[in-house]
Amino acid sequence: MSSCTKHLGLRFPGLRFLSGLSLGIITLTAHADDFSYPDFSVSQSDFGGVGLIQMPSGRVAPEGEFTFGATYNQDYLHYNVSLQLFPWLETTIRYTLVQDVLYSEDENFSGDTKYTDKGIDFKLRLLEESFWIPETSVGIRDFGGTGLFDGEYIAASKHWGALDFTLGLGWGYIGNGANLSGDKSLSSDCGRNTEYKGKGGSVDFERWFSGCMAVFGGVEYQTPWRPLRLKLEYDGNDYTSDFPVTRADSDMSQGSPINLGVLYRLGDWGDLRISYERGNTWTAGFNLNTNFNQLTTSWRDTPAAAYAPDRQKRSTTSADWQNIANQLHTNAGYENPTLYADDHTVTIEAPQNKYRDRDQGYQRAATLLSNQLPTDPDTGLPLYSEYRLIETSNKLPVKETRVNVKAFDQVASHSYVNASIDDTITHQVPAQPQGRLIATDTDKWDLSVSPTLQQSFGGSEGFYLYNLGVTAGASYHMTDHWELGGSVYLNLFDNYDKFLYDVPPDGTDLKRVRTLVRQYIDGNPIRVNNLQLTWMDQLADNWYGQAYTGYLEMMFAGAGSEVLYRPMGKNWALGADMNYVIQRDPDTQFGLFHDEVHFDPITGRDYKVQTGALTGHATFYYQPQWSLLPNTLMKISAGRYLTEDVGVTFDFSKQFDSGVIAGAFVTKTNLSAEEFGEGSYNKGFYISIPYDLMTVKPSRNRANISWLPLTRDGGQMLNRKYQLYNITDARYPWYSRKMMQAK
């Protein structure tokens, strides 16, 4: 049924309806004609986020909606990414290139790079639409930005048939028209303080809902032709305080506060937009979108074995056991399993590297075992009473699942309604395997090849800096606890020759850690990224530990250790790591820096490096069980960072039904904004995508894409090869949670 029926509880001509009158064998049925209006859906504004044209609306998108958009006119080029993180929270990240303003007046520093504004927006839905109440939201634009677009608003939207009306109040950039209140004689922004703190990136709460205030509004019309919709907007801004006007003396005069727009939808995956704004400016843009909650898989998987026990089988040969081990690997996802057996129990010890839905692994493994193991001559049931599935990770036992064989026979035989594998299993802390060793993993090598992308946006030297390459890794397990491994990075493409970071423009004098990235990437196209010896063990039922030494990452060598307390089935964990590191010399493969001060021939200045320091953090992991924050993970780390600053990192991520994880982190240390440099503090964003959403095979592997607003030295952690929280994920799954049904 149309959304207007859903929201208003009314029926209008042209909406789908079905009525029937049955007379004997005659049935009369009425259907909507071919000109019924399509269902209403939201659309994005020029700035990103659900809205009209320049102005926001009171609406939000469906949960999980992800949109990448770009908008261009003679004054600005906006790039934005919007994500409906929760039903009540919309988030937007935006980069804006100001066409007439350079990044700085120093050509040697930024060349012809255009000024880039980095902004974060959020919108909170306060009220859902009902018969009388409009959908109402409050929002902040350019949260923690530079003051170019910062503003606040309250907006309400009401749907009626093919029309969606919006009315709102705006402050700051959104309200600079001051048609409701504000003294423009004080300044173009009614005396609002638009100067940003420090080096940008700080949050100025004190100026929220201050300065000019204006009424804005508009209407969006969904035409009978599904792809086409029209927008009309009354703008709350007069554009007299925009940077092109105040910094480059450009003409952004407003001929009219009325903006007109046309949007053409490209199916369910995008749209094209064109609008006539300010009475004198044409603007064009596009959006590409998907929904992380609704992504589904299409696999070509090995068919599950049918449940068909051999009721006449009385013994198991070595060949039978080897066949079981092979099928557990290929069909059930238990990679290279080790098998034990006594008179009543079969134990499988192996990593589950195939199925995010562990129930599939349990079902397939139990079916394979029951089909091929001997049966009791008296009952015809499998001779063994219990299957123990010990899931390991990096040779560590993490979680044990026990399958009651008699109960499984009832489930697999569909002996009762709604029979489920859950009826047959119990979970517990892993115990020692019982019985004699039947088969073992003889493959001590792990090999891997993966693409690697490192990127940052909005820097002074270039808007987008990246390096793309391939990382090849190999690990040899000398014992269950000792591993020797390494990886080599092959650089294929990069533009880090533009990254000419120089200390003086930022006014900082920190030890150069991450801002030396260009030297490492450009110095050697092939680099040993990691080469380390690692010890790892389960210290007690809920305790895990590791120690490591060698070349720990591309920029640092040293030694360190980590300990993690993670109770089985609990939504929290506590860990700590401590490391002593020395910075690697980018001019050699295995050399280390011994002198703290070095000379940069490109900038002609000295700089300092890290010749030996302690770094480490205590971290609290928590997956809330709150209805307001479902399917989320919080990580709070406190400690010492690579450039010897001390502070806290807060990392927050949300997992959608498909398994896609979107997250952000922020680090605040004892460095002042001036010491840190542009950006004021470290922050970044990331998306983690399950491989099995992109391939035709089930997999637990993930592709991780991260981006940083800027590369700076403060608040930087060591990139350790292994994280015990990830390795012990099976104890309370996060990265390997099963996919939920698409909504």
N, C-alpha and C positions, 0 to 999 in steps of 0.2 A: 504494500500500500504506500502511497505517496507520503513523503515526510510531513506535508502540511496536515494530512489526516492524523499522523502520529502526534504532532505537536498540539494541534488545535482541537482535535476530537470532532471535527466537522467534515462533512462531505460536500464537495463542490462539483458542478458540472465539469466533465472532462476527466475526472479522476476515475481510476479503475473501480468497478464494482461488479458484483455478481449476484444475480437474484434468479430464482427459478420457480416456475409454477408447473407442477406435474399433474396432467389430466390423462389417466390411463397410461398409454404408451407415448403420449406427446409431452415433451419438455420444452418450455420456452426459456431461453437464456439470453440475458442482455450483457454485452461487453462494451468496454470503452472503445471509442473510435480511434483512428490512427493519429489524431491530433492531441491526444492526452499529453499533458506537460510532463517532462522528465522529472525524476526525483531531484530535489534540491541538494546541492553539495557546496561546501565552502571553497573559496579560492584565496590566493595569496596577494598581498600588496606589493608595491614596488620595493619595500624595505625587507621583505620576507616576513613570514607570519601571516595568519589569516587576517584579511582586511579588505578594504575597498581598493583605492588606488594609492594615494599617499597616506591616507588615514587608516588606522586599525578599525576593527569592528569588535563587537562583544562575543564573537563566535570563536570556537576552537575546532581543530580537526579531530577525526577519530584517533583514538589512542594508537600509537605506533606509526602514525603517518610521518614519512620522511620526505622532505622536498629540498632539492637543490635548484636555485634560481639565479638568474642574472638579469639586470635591468640597466639600460643605457640611455642617456641623453647627453646634450652638449655640456652639461655641468658635472655629471657623476656617472661612474660605472660601479654598480653594486653587484657583489657576489654574496650570496647568502645561503645558509643551510638551516632549515627549520625541522624540528623534531617535536612531535606531540608525545612528551615523555610519560605523562599520566593523563587520565581523562580531564584533569583539572589544571594541568601545567603544560604550557607551550614554551619552548625554548628556541632561540634563534641566534646564530653566530653570523656576523656580517663583516665583510671587508669592502670598503669603498675607496676607489681611486678618484681623487679630486682632479678634474681635468686641467684646471688652470693654476694649480698650486704644486710646486716642487717639494720634495721631501725636506730639503734644507737648502740654504743659500750657498753652502759649501759644495761646489761641483766636484772637488776631489773626494768628498765623502759620499755623496749620493748620486752624482751625475745628473742625468735627466729623469731619475725615478720620480714618479708622481707621489704626492702626499697620499698616504694610506691611512684611513681611519679604521680602527678595529673596534667593533662594538658587539655587545651581548645584550639581547632582549629577553624578557620573559613576560608571560601573561598568565594570570591566575583567574580561572573561572569561578565566580562567586555564586551565580545562580544558573540553574538549567532552565530552559524555556518550558513554560506550561501555557495553559489557555490564557491566563491573564498576565503572566510574568515573562518579560523578555530574557533571553540569554544575556547575562551581564558579567563583565570581566573588568579587572583592573590590571594595568600593565606598566612596565618600565622599559623604555627604549634607550639603548646605549648605556646599559648598566656598567659602571666602571670604565667608561670610555674617556674620550678626550674632550667632550663637551660639544662636538660638532652637531650631533643629532640627538643629544640626550633630552628626554621628555617623559612625561607621565600622563596617564589618561584613565578615565573610566568610561566604558562604552557599553551600550545595550543594543541588542539586535532582535527584531521580531519578524517572523516569517508569516506571510499571508499570500496564499496561492503561489503565483509565479514571482512574487516580489519579496525581497528581504530588506527591511528598513533598519538603518543604524543611526543612533544619536549618541553623542558623547561629549565629554569635557576634556580638554587637553591643556597641559602646562608645558613650559619649556619650548622645545622646537615644535611640538605639535600644536601649541597654543600661542605662538608668536604673533598671530593676527590680532590678538588682544580684543576680540569683539565682545568679550564679556567683562573683563577687568584687566587692569595693568596700565602703567604710565609709560608710554613709548618715548616721552620726552627725556626720561632718565637714561635710556639706552634702547637699542633695537630689540633687546630681550627684557625690557621692563625692569632693569636692575638686577636680574638673575645673575648670579656669579657663575660664569661658564668656564672659568679657568680650571684646568685639571691639576690635581695634586701631583707632586713629585715628578716622576717621569711617565705619567699616564698609567692607566690600569687600576687606579684606586677608586673606591666607591665613595661618592660624596653624598651621604644621606641628607646632609643639612640643606641641600638645595632642591630636594624632591618637592614637588607640588608648590613651587614658588615661581615668581616672575609672572609673565603674561599668562592669561587664562582665556581660552576661546571655546566656543561651541563649534563642533564639527558634526557632519552627518552625511547621509547619502542613501542610495537605494541600488540594489543589484537585481537585475531582471533576467530570469531564465526564459529564453525564447522557446517557442514550441519546437524549434530545431535543436536537438540535444547538444550539439557541440558549441552553440553560440550563446553567449550571455553579454549583457550590456551593463555598464556601471555609470552612475552619476554621483558626484561627490561635491560637498561644500567643504573647502579646505580651511583648516584652522590655523595655517601658517601663512605668513606674508613674505618669507624668504629674505628679509632684510638683514638677518644675522648669520647667514651662511658663509662659510669660509671663502668661497670664490668672491663674495662681495667684500668681506672685511679684510681679506689678505691679498687678493689679486685685483681688486677694483673691477670685478666683472659685473655685467648687467644681468641681474636675476629679478628684475621688476615684475610684479604680478599684474597682468592685464585683467584678470578675472579670478575670483576665488572658486569658480566652478571648474571642476575637472571632469572630463568625459573619457570613458574607456570601453574597449571591446576586448573580449577574451574568447579565444577559440580553443576548445578542448581537443587534445590528441588522444582520444580513447581514455583509458584509465591511467595512463602513464605520464601525461604531461599536458602542457598548454602553451599557447602563444598569446602575447598581450601587446596591445598598442593603445596609447592614450594621448590625449591633448590636454596639457596641464598649464596652469597659470595664465591661460588665455593666449599663450605665445610659444609653447614648447612641446615638441613631439617626443614621446618616450616609448621605447620598445623593450620587450623582455620575453623571457621564456621560463618555464618551470618543468623539472623532471621529478617524478614522485613515485614512491612505492610505499607499502605499509609493512613494517617489520613484524607486526602481529599476524599478518595474513600470508606471509611467504610460506610456500609448501615445497615439498621435495617430490622428485620423480625418479625413483631408483630402479636400477637393473640389478637386483640383489640375488644371491644364491637362494633358491627356494628352500624354505624350511622343510625338514624331514617330517613325513607323516608319522603319527604315533602308531607303531606296529611291532610290539614286542614279540620276540620269538619264544613262544610258550614252551617249546621243546628243548631249548638250549640249556645245557647243564654245566658248561665250563667255558673259560675264556683263555685263548692262546696268546702268546706274545704278539702274533700278527694282529689279533683282534684289538689288543691294547694300542698298538701303533696306529691302527686304522681309526680308533676312537680319538687318539691325540690329534691326528691329521684333520679329522672332521670338526673337532672342537675349534681348531685354528681357522679353517676355511669357512665353516658354516655357522659357528656360534660366536666367532670373534675373539676367542681366548687365544692370544698369540703365543705360539710355541709353549704349550702348557707342560707343567710337571705334574705327574699323576702318582698318587699313593693309594693303596687299598689294604684293608684288613677284612675280616670276615663279614662285617656289616656296613662298612663305610667306604665310599670312594671320595678322595679329595683331589680337587683340581686347583693348582696354584698357577696363576697367569694374569697378565694384564688384559683388561677388556678394552681393546683399541678400536672397536668397530661400531658398537651400538650405543648411542646416547640413551636410548630407552633400555635400561638394564634388564627389564622384564623380558625383552626379546632374547637377550643372551641367556637368562635363566631358563626360559622355555625351550630354546633350541638345545642347550647343553643337556638338560634333563631328558629331553626326547631322545637325543643321540645315545645317551647312556642306557636308558631303559630299553631301547631297541636292540642293543648289542650285548648287554650283559646277561648272564645266565638267570634263569628263573627258578623259583622254589617248586620242586616236583609235586608238592601237596596242594599249594594254593595257585600255582601258575603265575604268581606275582614275581617281580624282580627279586633276586636273592638278597640284594643289598637294601637296607632300610633307610639309608640317608646318603645324600650327595652333599659334599661340602665344597663350595666355590669360594676360594680365597682370592680376592682381586688384589693384584700387586701393581705397584708403580715404581719404576726404577729399582726393581728387585725388592722393594719394601712391601710387606703385607699391610694393607690399608683397611680392608673391610672383608668380613666373612658372611656369606649367605648360605644357610642350610636349607636343603630341600627334603621334605618328608616324602619318601618314595611312594608309600601307600596312598597318601593324599594326592600326590601328583597323578597317580594312575586314575583316580576318580575324576580329576580335572581334565586330563588328556582324553579320557573316554567319554567326556560330557555326561557324567552320571547324574548331574543335577543342573538346575537352571542357573545361569550367570556364573558358571564355574570360572575361576580365575587363578592364574599362577600365584597371585598374592595369598591365596588360601593355603598354599603349601610351603611358604618360605618364612624364615625368621632371619634377622640380621643381628650380628654381634661383633665384638672385638675379635680380631683374628687370633686363633689358637694354633698351637703347633700341629702340623699334619700328623695323621695317625697311619700306622701300617707300613708296609714295605714300599719301596720306591719302584714304580712300574715303568715310567718314562720320564725323561728329563730334557730340558732345553739345552741343546748342544751348540746353539748359535750364540756366540758371545759378542758378536759385532752388531752395532746399530749404525745404519747409514742413512743420510738424509740429504735432500737438495730442495731448497726453497727460494723463492724470489724475496728480495729485500728492498723496501722503499723507506727512505728517510726524507722528511720534508718539513719546511717551515714557511709561514706566510707573513707578508706584510712588513718585511724588513726594509731598512734604508737602502741596502745595496741592490735589492731586487724584490719585486712583489712575491715571487714564488721561487724558493730555493729547494733543490731536490737532489738526491742521488739514488739511482736505480741499479741494482746488481743482483747477483746470485750468491747464495751462501751454501756451501757444501760442508757437511759435517760427518764425523765418524767417531764412534765410541767403542772401546773394548772393555768388557766387564771381566776383570781379572778374577774377581770373586763376586759373591752376592753383595759385598759391601764396598769394594774398590773398583773404581772406573777411571780409565785414562781416555780422555777425549779432546777433540778440538774441532775447529771449523776454519774454513778459508773463505774470504769474501772476494768476489770478482766484481769490480766496478765496471758497469756497462755504459751508463750515461749519467752525467751530472752537470750542474751549472754553478758549482761552488767556487769557480774562479771569480765569480762576482762577490763572494763573501770576503770582504776586505775589512773585517772588524778591526777598529782602531780604538784604543782605550780613551784617548783624550775627548772625542766628541761626546762620550757618555759620562765622562768625569769619574770613572771608576779606576781602581787600582788593585783589583782582585787577582789572585792567581788564575791564570788562564787554563780552564779545564775544557768545557764544551765549546768555547769560542775558537779553539784550535782545530775544529772539525775539518776545515778546508785542507790543512796540511796533511791530515791522515787520509783523506779521500783522494786528493790529487797527487800525493807523494808517491804512492804505489798502486797501480791498478789492481794488483793481486796482493792481499794482505792477510796474514794470519790473524784472524779475528779473536780466536780463543784457543788456548792450549792449557789444559789443567788436569791435575790429579784430584779426584773427588772420593771422599769416604762418606757413606751414608748408612744410617741404621735406625731401627726402632728401639729407642732407649727403654721404654716401658709401654704399658698398654696404650696410653694416650700421649706419649712423648716421642718426638722424632728429632734427629740431629744430623748435621752434615758438617764436614770440614773440607777445605779446598785450598789449592795453591797453584800458581802458574800465571799465565797470561789470561787474566780474567775477562777482558773485553778489549775492544779496539784501542782504547786510550789508556788502560791501566793494567798493571801487573801487581801481584801481591799474594796475600793469604788471608783467609777468613773462615768464619764458622757461623752456623745458624742453629737455633733450637726452637722447636714449636711445640706448644701444648694444644692439642685438639681432641676434645672428648668425642667419642663416637655418637653420631646423631644429634649433636648440639649445633646451634646456629652461630656459634662464636668460637674464636680461637685467639691465642696470644703467642706471639713469636718475637725473637730478637736476633739480630745479626751484628757481628763486629768484624771489621776488616782493616788490615794495614795495607796501604796501596802506594805505589810509585807510578808516576806518569811515564808512559812509553814514549820513546823518541820517534816521531813520525818519519824521520829520514832513514830509519833502519827497520828491519823486520822484528828483531828481538832486543834492540837496545833500549836502555832506560835513561831518563834524564838524571844527571848527577848534580848539575849546576842549576841553582834556582833562577838566576837571571839570564835571559837570552835576548839576542838582537833580531828584530824582524826587518829584513831588507826591503820589504814592500812598503811598510809604513815608516821605516827609518827610526824606529823607537825600540827601547828595551821592554821586555815583558817578563813576568814571573810565572813559573810552573810549579807543579806539585812534586817535590822530591821525596816525599814520605810523610804520610799522615794517617791517623786513625779516623775511620768513618763507620757509622753504623746506626741502627735504629731499632727501637722497640715498636712493635706494630700490633694493634688490636683490630681483629676482623669480626664483622658483625653483619649477619643477614637478618634484617628486621622482620618481625611477624606482624607488622602494623598494616591495617587495611588501607591507610593513606599512602603507604610506600611499599606496595607489593613487589616481589621479585627484584629486590635490590640488595646491593652489597656495599658496605661502608668499610673503608680501611683508614685508620688514623695512625700515622707513623711520626714518632718524635725522636730526634737525634742530631747527629753531626753529619754535614754534607761534604762534598769533595773539596770545595774551596775553603773549608774550615768554618763555614757559618753554621749556626745552630738554630733549629726551628722545628716546625711541624708541617706535615703533608696530609691533606685530607683528600681522599679519593672516593668518589661516589659513582656507582654504575647501576644501570637498570637492564634487566634481561627481558626481552619480549618473548611472545609465545613461540616464535620460530627458533629461538636460541640466539638471535643476534643480541649482542651486548653493546650498549652505548654508555660511555662514561666520560668523566672529566676529573681533573685533579688541580689542586692549587697548593702551593707551598709558600709559607711565610716564615722567613728567618730573621735573625737579628741584624741583617743588612738594612740600611736605610734605602729609600728609593734612589737617592743619588749614588750610593755605593753600588746598588744592583744595576743601575742603568735603565735604559728605555724599557717600559713595561712594569717597573717597580717591584714585581715579584714573579716567581715562576708559575706557569700554568700551562695546561694543555688539554687536548681532547682525543678520544680514541673510539674506534668501532671494532668489534671482534665478530667475525662472520664464520659460522660453521662451514667447513668444507662441503658437507653433504647438501647444503643449499645450492652449491654451485656445480656439483658433479653428479654423476648418476650412481655413485656408490655410497653406502652409509659409511660415516667416518666420525671420529671424535676430534680430529684435527681442526684447527682454526686458522683463519687468515686475519692478521691484526693490522689495522691501518690507524696510524696516529698522526697528529699534526700539532705543531707548536706555533703560537703567535710569533715568537722570537727565539733565537738561540742566544742564551746568556749563561753566565758562570754560576750565579747564585742559585741555591736550592737544588743542586744536581746530585742525584743518587748514583751509586755504582750499579751498572747493569750486570747483575749476577746471572749466571747460566741457569741455575736451578732455584726455584722458590718452593719451600716445603709446603706452603699452603696450596699451591697448584698441584703438587705431587700427591697430596693427601685428599684431593677433591672428593673422592668416593665417600668419605666419612660424612659429608653433608653437601651433596653435589651443587656446584654452581656452574663451572665451566662445562661439565658433562651432564647437565640436566637434560631430561628427555623433552622433546618438542611437545608443546601443548596443541590441542586441536585448534585449527584456525577458526577465528570468530566470524 
